[in-house]
Amino acid sequence: MESLPRGSARWYVAVGDVGQTAGRLGHHERLVALADELAGAWSDDGTTGPAVMAATRVVVRLFFAGVYDRAELLHARIEAVAGRFSGDPAVSGPIFRALSVRAQFAGHLDRCRALTEASLRCFEQTGDVRNACVARGNLAEAEIRLGAYAEAVALLRGAVADAERMGLERAVITGRHNLGFALGRLGAIDEGLAVESEAVTAAVRGDWRSIEGVSRAYLAWLLRSAGELEAAEKEAQRAVALLEAAKPFQVVALATRAEVMLARGRPSEALAEAREAMALLASLGKVEEGEELARLVYARALEATGDHPAARAAIADARDRLLATAARIDDLRRRDGFLQNVSENAQTLELARAWLGASAIAPTFAGDGRLPA
């Protein structure tokens, strides 16, 4: 990047490479510096495709790093010029990817899915098989968040096979760790454990700490589901430590550890972990995943320690936030899947009814106003 002429097409490619790698290494100061450098070279009238593509790679990493203020500023610049590249799928593909990540963090889950699918179509149109493979994995993640686990498994099996053929080791590991989790959500716990363990081993070998951390959090959830609580607690503990430099992902690890402690009959420790997850969530404002689980396990831990009024207030808040997210899902079938298939969401509504009464699910949705059954 330093050797190339500033503002040249190849310089922008280097900027994108540096940004993506800095984000994965947790070098957030470098990410912010790159965002500032891109902003300094930006011109809404004269921005080129390479400049926009570099910006998309940096903005995605800014969101994942939890640097939301800079991410939003750069995202606004990308969004302002996106229409100019509508006829160029090579540029539109990365733009759709960046827009999808922003939608994901804003809680617009079906919009995230639609934008991710649009990015996939662009990469397929240009014959970019590498990025198409990665986009299929991203689409599977969007399906997981909506509770469409069978669709996610089908996408991930294909994406992992394609990534293996192309030697895309990181895409293989990411695909496997999502596949293991999705299999577990479908009830295939043994297969999920085997696949997730493979992802952990590969992440350790590649020294990819953030992927290892999330994989260990998923492994802890699978072990808890299998009744192996001691092993689950150890994996959750490792996940929390590994994700210290990736705070938006640490919420799900803390919440998982709290859930395991509840299962082990240690409610006071579970409450301490849940409070830490909630404090981190409050400091970040938004995360990629784990918010619903953190709010649910916090309410359950309060109840288990005998603080019934606080537990009811917590479950009411969890319910309200969950239904607000659901209200932003326009597709009724996907909305139902989000509320009924995602176990922490279904449990939140069930506890709200049990603790607050049959009329607890009172807020209405936008659109047709239909409520969960």
N, C-alpha and C positions, 0 to 999 in steps of 0.2 A: 504494500500500500504506500509506504514511504518512498519507494523507488519510482513509482509510476506518476505520470503527469496528473496533478490534482484536477478532478472533473472529467477525466477521460473515461471511456466505457470500461476499460480494464481496471482503472482505479476504483470504480464503483463495485465491480465484481470483488475486488480485494476487500473493500469496506464491508460488504456483505459477509465474506468469509470470516473476517476478524470479528464482526459482531456476533455471528452465530457461535463461533468458538468461545469468545469471551463470555457469552451468556451461559454456555454449558459448563464453563469452568468456574462460574460464580464471580467473575471479574466485573462487578456492576459499575464501578467507576469508569471503566473503559467503555462500557456500553453507553453511559451517559455522555461521555466525551464524543463518541461516534455520532450520537443523536444530535449533539450541538454542531458537529462538523457538517453533517448532512443538512441541517437547518440553515447553516451559514451559506451553503452552496445552492440552496433551493430557490427556484423561480417558478411560480405557478404557470407562467406563460411559456417558459423555455425548458421546463423539466423534461428530461429524456427518459426513455424506457429503462436503461441501466440504472439511472438514479432512483427511479421509483422501485425497481426490484431490490436494490440495496436497502432502501428504506423499509420495505416490507420485512426483510430478514431481521433488521435491527428492532423494529417495533414489536415483532412477535417475541423476541427475547426479552425486551423491556417488560412486556406484560407478564411473562413467566417469572421474571425476576422480582415482580411486585413493585417496579418503578413506574407507577401508574400515571403520575403527572407528566413525565416525559413521554410515556407511551401515548397518552391522549393527544399531546401536542403534535407528535409526528403522525399519528393516525389521522388527525384532521387534515394535514397536508396531503396525505395519500388519498383520502376520500375526495378532496376537492378536485383532484386531477384525474380520478379514476375513469370518468366518462370519456376522456380523450383517448383511452387505450382499449375501448370496448371492442374494436375490430382486430386487436392483436392478442391472441390467446397466450402468447409467450409471456406477455406482461400481465394480462388479466388474471392468469392462474395464480401468481404470487399475490396480486391485489386481493383476490377473493380469499386467499388463505389468511392474509392479515385482517381483513374485515371479519372473517369467521372467528378469529381468536378474540377480537374485541367484543363481538356479539356474545361469545361464550362467557367472558368475564362480566359482561353486563347482565347476564342471566337470561338472554334471549336464546334458549336452547334449540328451538326448531329453526330459527334464523341461522344460527351457527351451523346446523346440519345442512341447510340448503346452500349456504355459501361454500361450505366444504365440498359438497357435491359439485358445485359449479367450478371450483378450482380443479377437481379431478377431471371434469370434462375438458377443460382447457388443456391440461397436460396430455390427455389422451389425443386431443386434436392435433397437437404439435408433435406427437410421437415421442414425448419426453417420458420414457418408460420408468426412469428412476424416480422422478417427482410424482408420477402417477401412482407408483407403488406406495410412496410415503403418504400421498393423499388418501389412498384407500384405508391405510391405517388410521389417519386422522378422522375419516368418515366413520370408521368403526368406533372410535372413541366417542364421537358425537352420538352414535346409536346407544352406547353404553350409558351415557348420561341420561338418555331418554327412557332407559329401561328396555330397549329393544335388543336383548341379549342374543337371541338366535340370529338376527341379522348381523350383529357384530361378529359373532363367531364365524359365520360364512365369509364375511369380508376379510377377517384376520387370517383365516387359513390360507386364502388365496394370496394375501399380501405377504405373509411370511414365506410361502413357497417362492414367490417372485423375488423377494429380497435375497433369499438363499441362492437362487440362480445367478443373481447379479453381484453377489458378494457384498451386499450392503449390511454389514454386521450390526450397525446401530439400529437400522430399521428392523432387522430380525429380532433383536433383543426387545425393542419397544413393542413390536407385534406380539411377541410371546408373553410379555408381562401383562398386556391387555387381554390376550387370549385366555391366560390362566384365570384371570379375575372373572371374565365373562362366562367361562365354563362353570366356575364355582357358583355364580349367580343362577345358572340354569340347573344347579343341583349335581353337576358332575364334579364332585369335590376331589376325588382321587386323581382324575385326569388334570384338573386345575392345579392341584398341588405339584404334580410332576412337571407340568409346563412352566409354572411359576418358578420352581426350583431351578430349572434350566436357565431361565432369564436371569436369576440372581447370580448363578455361577458365571455366566457369560459377562454380566456387568462387572463383576469383580475382576475377571480376567482383563477386561478392557479398561478398567479404572474409571468407569462412568458412574460417579458417585450419586448423582441425582436419580438416574434410572435405577441404580441399585437400591436407593432409599425407598422409592415408590414401590418397587418390586417387593421389597421386604415388608412394606406395609400391607400390600395385597396378600403376601404369603402369610402374614400374621392373621389376617381376616380368614383365610382359607383354613389355617390350623385351628383357629377358634371354632370354626364351623364343623371341623372334624373332631372336636373335643380334646385336642392336644393343647391344653391351655398353657402349660409351662413353656413349651416351644413357641407358642404364639406370643407370649409376653417377651421372650428373648428377641424375637424378630421385630416386634414393635419397638422395643428399646433401641435396637440397631437402626431402625428406620428413622426414628426421631433424631438420633445423633448424626446420621448421614445427611439429613435434610436441613441441618443448621444453616447452611449457606443458600438454601432454596426455600425461604419462608412460606411462600404460597402453597407449597406441597407439604409442609410440615404439619399443617392443620389436620390433614387426614391421618397422618401417623400418630399424632397425639390423641385424636379421637379414637383411633383403633386401639391404642394402648389402654385408654380409659375403659373401653368396652370389654377388653380382655380382663382387666382388673375387676370389673363388675361380675363377670362370669366366674372369676376365682373367689368371689365372696369377700372382696376388699373394697367396700364402698367409699371409705374415706380417701384412700389412695386414688380411686377412680375419680372422685370429685376434684381432687387436686389436679389431676391430669386434664380433666374436662375444663376446669377453670382456665388452665394454661392455654388450651386450644381456643377457648372463647376469647381470651385476652388477645391472642395473636390474630384471630379473626377480626376483632374490633380494630386493632391497629392497622391491619391491611385494608379493611373495608370490603374486599372481594377476593375470592380465590377460585382456582380452576375447579377444584373438587374438595369435598369434605365438609362443606358448611352444614348440610342437612344432618349428616352423621354427628357432627360436633354438637349441634343444638339438641338433638335427640338424646345423646348420651349424657349431656349436662343435666337435662331434666330428669333422666332416670337416676343419675347419681344423687341428685338432691333428694329425690323421693326415697332412695335406699338409705340415706343417712338421716331420714326422719324430718327433713325440712319440707313439709308438705305444701305450705303456702308458696314458697319459692319454686318448688317443682311445678306447681300449677301455673304460676306466672311464666315460667320458662317454656312449658309445653304450649301455652297460648301464643307466646312470641314465635316459637318454632313453627306452629301451625300457620300463623299469619304470614310469615315470610315464605313458607312453602307454597301457600296458595297464591301469593303474589307472583312467585316464579311461574307457577302453573298457568296463571292468567295470561302470561306473555306467550304461551304456546298456542298458536292459532289452530293447529291441526288437532281436532278433538280426539282422534285415535292415539296420537302421540302424547297428548295431555293425559289421557287415561293411563297409558303405559307408564308415564313418569310418576304418577301418583300411586299406581297399584303394583307395578312390577319392581320398582326400586324399593327394596325392603325397608330402608330407613324412613322413606316417605310414607309408606303404608303404615309402619309402626307409629309414626308421629300422629297421623290422623286417628289411628285406633286409640292411642293413649289420650288424645284430646277428647274423644268421645267418652272414654272411661272415666277420666278425671274431672271433666268439665260438664258432662251431661250430653244427651243426644243432640241438643241444639248447638253444640260447640262449633260445628262446621258452618258458621254463619256467613262469612264473607262471600260475596258473589264474584263470579268471573266476568271479565269483559266479554263481549260477543253475545252468546246465547245464554249466559248466566248459569250454565249447567254446573251442578256441584258433584263431587265424587260420591259414589254410592256408599 
